[in-house]
Amino acid sequence: MDEKGKNEFNLLSNSKVQLVVFQDIKWLKNLIKIEKTGIISFKMAQADQMAAQFPVYHGQKCELCETNHVMFQCINCDELMCETCQKSHLKSKASKNHKTVCLISPEMYKINQTGKKCRSHTEEDLIMYCNTCNCPICRECISSGVHPNHSMVKVEEVIDTKQQELSNIIRLTNEKSQRYKDILRTITRNKMQFSESIAKTIKEIKARNKQLKDRLDKIESEYIKQLENKDKENKIAMTELEQRIQKEMSDLNQLIQQCERKRIERNIEMVQFVTDVMQRVDKYTICNQQDDINPPNLITRDVDDQELKDLFGHLDLKTKPEVMQSLLQIHRNVPPSFPTRVVTTGNDQAWLWKCGGSRLSLVTSDGKIVQNIRTDFKVFDAAVSTSGKLFVKKEDGNKIKKITRDNRITDIYTARDNYITRGITVTDTGNVLVVLYKYKDGMIVDITTNGQHIRIIQHDPVDNIQLFDQPKQICTNINGEILVTDDAKVVAVNKQGQKRLIYPEGWKQLKNIFDPEYIVTDKHGHIIISDFDNSVVHVLDSDGKFIQYLITPEQGCDRPIGLDLDNHGRLWMCNYGKREIDIIKYL
């Protein structure tokens, strides 16, 4: 035995290892059997049998500790490990549910030996792998000419490659499985939070109902008390009237008796008596009064369910899951790219299109397509009249077109003097307002639905200052005022075209520069603005004072563009960053 062998043998003896598989079997055959120590006993037959059972992984080190020899393999993560690391692996929290197999068992040896012989030439070993035919082959297969000019590699190389691929598959599958577990935990948490929110809201509804009932009960008590007081006052007044009537009746009866006695007399005293009696009779006037009795009654009016709901309050149900996804799924097909513009018809439908696209789609809130319109020009903006006519503005052009219900398209307005048309809206009075723009100059033209010119709004009528610099989109509010997104601000003018407000004026709380895209107003006069760069939707009061952000990045807002409100108090929003059409219960 050489010096190296002696050192390794002594090391093994001191470690009290009872059975060791040595890498060099030839060196092991030269070992002599040592009986004196009583600690280690090596048998050649055992070593040979171990090597036969362990033909693939014999001699490899554990991939975890890199010290001990491989004895196990994890099926889940494909790692090779020793017995010590295998126990630690199964105790770990992350891998306690993994399954390992013993690599030195006869069953494993049988698995490793399966498929080593060629099916066509049963006596030949499979030594190559044909990439062209995707099958292992032997020498006879190669020499027989069945695989001429085919790409071939050694079987060992294919095994290594496929083992790596399998390891990657296992890793990816584990990652996906972990993500599924995270999603399930999130769903469980969301279900619990949602149920808690539902329970809280139900409690608030009951409290609101009790509050209204208590107020109604209070009104009932007040009315009843008023009626009881009136009844009391009326009884007192009637009693006094009865007493007065009875007294006057008694006086009249006495007067009648006196008159009967005097009627038989024919003298001057009777004449004087008659004169006096006539004056007395005239004093009894209560019998000439017609006292109409007008009893009190409760004057009510019918209250519809919507008024009661408005009084009670509304549920804040911000829709964002399945309905939105189904709507988006349809519009991945029609039109082929994501719509960035929206204009509602007022009810449960809206026209959607991509800015610069040539197809408009009329869609319901649950994603059903009602109608498609294909134009021969690119559409920038659109508006809908109460009669259902669609007014569209060409991209990078100066024309406004009208599309009727039967899809007839006609030109109704052409801008002049190098102005281009931008935003468009239809007012409550039925007129069409169009934004015109050229370099650092803008104006609004007011036209009829047939294109007849009415007026121009360009300068303030009081100080003659230019109102707009780079106007884009336009809308009107309940008072007939006009609001325009203009570069990094919003400008509002009254019916006479006089500037009323600018937003935001001196406001510095935004992360990025204010970037207003679309603007709409609700039935209360509130102003709603999509802020593209800041990924928020602003809500202002009718005077342009900031109230709140309707939706923020934390709530899923990502670069909002198109906005519009329907008659159900829902805000339709093109959420550009997430490629979604969000319908938010706003009112």
Secondary structure by P-SEA (a helix, b strand, c coil): ccaaaaaaaaaaaaacccccccccaaaaaacccccccccbbbbaaaaaaaaaacccccccccccccccccccccccccccccaaaaaaaaaccccccbbbbbcccaaaaaaaacccccccccccccccccccccccccaaaaaaccccccccccaaaaaaaaaaaaaaaaaaaaaaaaaaaaaaaaaaaaaaaaaaaaaaaaaaaaaaaaaaaaaaaaaaaaaaaaaaaaaaaaaaaaaaaaaaaaaaaaaaaaaaaaaaaacccccaaaaaaaaaaaaaaaacccccccbbbbbbbbbbbbbcaaaaaaaacccccccccaaaaaaaaaaaccccccccbbbbccccbbbbbcccccccccccccccccbbbbbccccccccccccbbbbbbcccccbbbbbcccbbbbbccccccccccccccccccbbbbbbbbcccccbbbbbcccccccccccccccccccccccccccccccccbbbbbcccbbbbbccccccccccccccccccccccccbbbbcccbbbbbbbccccbbbbbcccccccccccccccccccccccccccccbbbbcccccccccccccc
